[in-house]
Amino acid sequence: MRLLLWLLAVGIFTAVGYAAGNSGHHGEQVQLLGAQDIQEKLDGSEARVSVVEVTLAPGEHGTPHRHPGPVFGYVLEGDYELGVDDQPTKVFHTGETFYEPTGCLHRVSKNPSKEKRTRLIAVVVHPREAKELAVPEAKKH
């Protein structure tokens, strides 16, 4: 628990790398809050932790993508609908947490509300050499 809190604190106060202020897909806004190299390895690779804030306007959604490492999320405000791989979608509410395994297809990322925005914090542990924290899923023809 101490390690996770330390990682969050370091991540929030150390702004490095990844597309800060990145405008997401549709109404999804992604802002890098911070990133920090860590001693732990991820599948034998040097690792880094990045902390992002995601904001979704009412009814908006992101596009399908994958993450290069595990994601731990916390809903700050509103509701968040998440669909991973072939699992049923689930709605998380303010104060709830979620987890996404490395490389899974994050197929649904949606604000189900028609009135309130959604804000969440996502902590991504990933290989240091990862070029993107969210790799868009190739469109099927």
C-alpha positions as CSV (number, residue, x, y, z in Angstrom):
1,M,0.0,0.0,0.0
2,R,2.8,2.4,0.9
3,L,4.5,1.7,-2.5
4,L,1.3,2.5,-4.4
5,L,0.7,5.7,-2.5
6,W,4.4,6.7,-3.1
7,L,4.0,5.9,-6.8
8,L,0.9,8.0,-7.0
9,A,2.6,10.9,-5.2
10,V,5.7,10.8,-7.3
11,G,3.7,10.4,-10.5
12,I,1.5,13.4,-9.7
13,F,4.4,15.7,-8.9
14,T,6.8,14.6,-11.7
15,A,5.6,15.7,-15.2
16,V,7.6,13.8,-17.8
17,G,7.1,12.3,-21.3
18,Y,3.8,11.2,-22.9
19,A,1.6,13.7,-24.7
20,A,0.7,16.0,-21.8
21,G,-2.7,17.6,-22.5
22,N,-3.4,15.0,-25.1
23,S,-6.8,15.3,-26.6
24,G,-8.4,11.9,-26.6
25,H,-10.8,10.4,-29.1
26,H,-14.3,12.0,-29.4
27,G,-15.0,13.7,-26.1
28,E,-12.2,12.0,-24.1
29,Q,-9.5,14.3,-22.8
30,V,-6.3,12.7,-21.4
31,Q,-3.7,14.7,-19.4
32,L,-0.4,13.3,-18.1
33,L,0.0,14.2,-14.5
34,G,3.4,12.6,-14.1
35,A,5.7,9.7,-14.8
36,Q,8.6,8.2,-12.9
37,D,11.0,5.4,-13.5
38,I,10.7,2.6,-10.9
39,Q,13.1,-0.1,-9.6
40,E,10.7,-2.9,-10.2
41,K,10.7,-4.7,-13.5
42,L,7.8,-5.5,-15.7
43,D,8.2,-8.9,-17.4
44,G,12.0,-8.5,-17.1
45,S,12.0,-5.0,-18.6
46,E,12.9,-1.7,-16.9
47,A,9.7,-0.1,-15.8
48,R,8.0,3.3,-15.4
49,V,4.7,4.4,-13.8
50,S,2.6,7.1,-15.5
51,V,-0.4,8.8,-13.9
52,V,-3.0,10.3,-16.2
53,E,-6.3,12.1,-15.7
54,V,-9.1,11.2,-18.1
55,T,-12.1,13.4,-18.5
56,L,-15.2,12.4,-20.5
57,A,-18.0,14.8,-21.4
58,P,-21.6,13.5,-20.9
59,G,-22.3,10.6,-23.3
60,E,-18.8,10.7,-24.8
61,H,-16.4,7.7,-25.3
62,G,-12.9,6.8,-26.3
63,T,-11.8,4.4,-29.1
64,P,-10.7,0.8,-28.5
65,H,-7.1,0.5,-27.4
66,R,-4.6,-1.6,-25.4
67,H,-2.1,-0.6,-22.7
68,P,1.5,-1.8,-22.5
69,G,1.2,-2.7,-18.8
70,P,-1.4,-3.1,-16.1
71,V,-3.8,-0.1,-15.3
72,F,-5.2,0.7,-11.9
73,G,-8.0,3.3,-12.0
74,Y,-10.0,5.4,-9.6
75,V,-13.2,7.3,-10.5
76,L,-12.9,10.8,-9.2
77,E,-16.3,12.1,-10.4
78,G,-19.3,10.7,-12.2
79,D,-19.7,7.2,-13.7
80,Y,-17.4,5.3,-15.9
81,E,-18.4,2.4,-18.2
82,L,-15.5,0.0,-18.9
83,G,-15.5,-3.0,-21.2
84,V,-12.4,-5.2,-21.3
85,D,-11.8,-8.1,-23.8
86,D,-15.0,-10.2,-24.1
87,Q,-16.1,-9.5,-20.5
88,P,-19.5,-7.7,-20.0
89,T,-19.2,-4.0,-19.5
90,K,-19.3,-2.6,-16.0
91,V,-20.2,0.8,-14.7
92,F,-17.9,2.2,-11.9
93,H,-19.1,5.1,-9.7
94,T,-17.4,7.9,-7.9
95,G,-14.9,6.5,-5.4
96,E,-14.6,3.0,-7.0
97,T,-11.5,1.5,-8.5
98,F,-10.9,-0.8,-11.5
99,Y,-8.0,-2.9,-13.0
100,E,-7.1,-3.7,-16.5
101,P,-4.5,-6.5,-17.3
102,T,-1.6,-5.8,-19.6
103,G,-2.4,-5.9,-23.3
104,C,-6.2,-6.6,-22.9
105,L,-8.5,-4.9,-25.4
106,H,-10.0,-1.9,-23.7
107,R,-13.0,-1.9,-26.0
108,V,-15.4,0.4,-24.1
109,S,-14.4,3.6,-22.3
110,K,-17.6,5.6,-21.9
111,N,-19.4,8.2,-19.8
112,P,-22.9,6.7,-19.6
113,S,-24.4,9.9,-18.2
114,K,-26.3,12.4,-20.3
115,E,-25.7,15.2,-17.7
116,K,-22.5,14.8,-15.7
117,R,-18.9,14.6,-16.8
118,T,-16.7,11.7,-15.8
119,R,-13.2,12.1,-14.4
120,L,-10.8,9.4,-13.4
121,I,-7.2,8.8,-12.5
122,A,-5.3,5.9,-14.2
123,V,-2.0,4.6,-13.0
124,V,-0.2,2.7,-15.8
125,V,2.9,0.5,-15.0
126,H,4.7,0.0,-18.3
127,P,8.0,-0.8,-19.9
128,R,10.2,2.4,-20.0
129,E,10.6,2.0,-23.8
130,A,6.9,2.1,-24.5
131,K,6.1,4.8,-27.0
132,E,2.4,5.1,-26.1
133,L,0.3,4.5,-23.0
134,A,-2.7,3.7,-25.1
135,V,-2.1,1.8,-28.4
136,P,-5.1,2.3,-30.7
137,E,-6.7,-1.0,-31.9
138,A,-6.4,-1.5,-35.6
139,K,-9.8,-1.1,-37.4
140,K,-11.0,-4.4,-38.9
141,H,-12.0,-4.2,-42.5
